[in-house]
Amino acid sequence: MLIVPTAPLANQTFTVLLANQPCRIDLVQKSNGMFMTIYVNDALLLAGVICENRNRIVRSRYLGFTGDLEFRDIAGNADPVYTGLNSRFFLCYLEAADIA
């Protein structure tokens, strides 16, 4: 498992290399939760997926993504909000071995 650095910003876009997959991740905080859009090799993989505590984001192998992503609350069991990113809520990349 790897921690993907995020910032306490309501809307952010960043790039990261995960298992040799060049990824662009967009995080957007809305009134009803935080949502993620993922691009791999500049191709849309998933759009507008809600981010919940310890709930995997990609989930489906048929999408061809190696591994998965999830947020983890280290101070309880709340879903992530931008004000706690990288202090209370951490974006985790789960490698294939972490999922099996």
N, C-alpha and C positions, 0 to 999 in steps of 0.2 A: 504494500500500500504506500502511496505517495501523497503528500499534501500539495495541492495546487494553490499557489499564493493568489489571494484575492484582496481587494481593498474595500474599506467601508464606504462604498459609493452606491447610490441607488441604481445607477445604470452604468455598466462597464462592459468593455470588450477587451479581450486579451488573447494572445496566442501562446500555445504551449505544445511541446512535443511529447506525446504519450505513446509509448511502445512503437516508436518510429512512425507515428501518425501525426502529421502536422495538423493541429486543431486550432480553430478559432471559436472562442466561447463568448457568448453574449449573455449577461445577467441583467434582468430588469425587475425592479421591485415595483409591485402594484399594490393596491389597497387590499387585495385578496391573496397575496403571497408573492413569492419570488419565482421567476420563470427563467428557463435556460433554453438557448438555441445553440446548437453545435454544428459547425462545419468541419469536415475533414477533407484535406486536399482541395479546399475552396468549393467543395460540394456540400450542399445542405444534407445533414444527417437527421437531425430532429429540430423541430421548431416549437417554441412555447411550452416546454414541458415544465410542470410545476415541480418545485424543489421542496422536498419534505425530509424531515430528519430520518436518516438511515434507510431511505427508500431509494433503490437504484434508479438511475435516470434513463440509461439506454435500454437495459433489460433484454432486448431481443437479439439473438445471435445472427438472425438473417440479415440484419443491417450491416454486418461485416465489420463492426467496430471491435477491436481487441480490448478486452477489459470492460470496465464500467466506471461510472462516477456516482458519488453520493455525498450529501452533506451530513456532518456529524455535529451534534450539540454536545459539547464537553461539560456543560453545566446543568444539564437536565434533559428534557425530552421535547423541546420546542422545535418548530419548523424554523428555518433560517430567515432572518431579516437582515437587511444590509448593514445596519448599525453595529451588528456583532460579527461581521465577516472578518475572519482571520484573527479573532480574539476568543469568541465563544463558538462560532459556527465555522467549521473547516470543510472546504471542498476536498474530497479524497478521491484519488484515482485508484481503483481496485484492479490490480493486475489479474490475469487469467487464473493464477494459482490462488488468489484471494477469494475467488468466486466459487471455485470447485467444491 
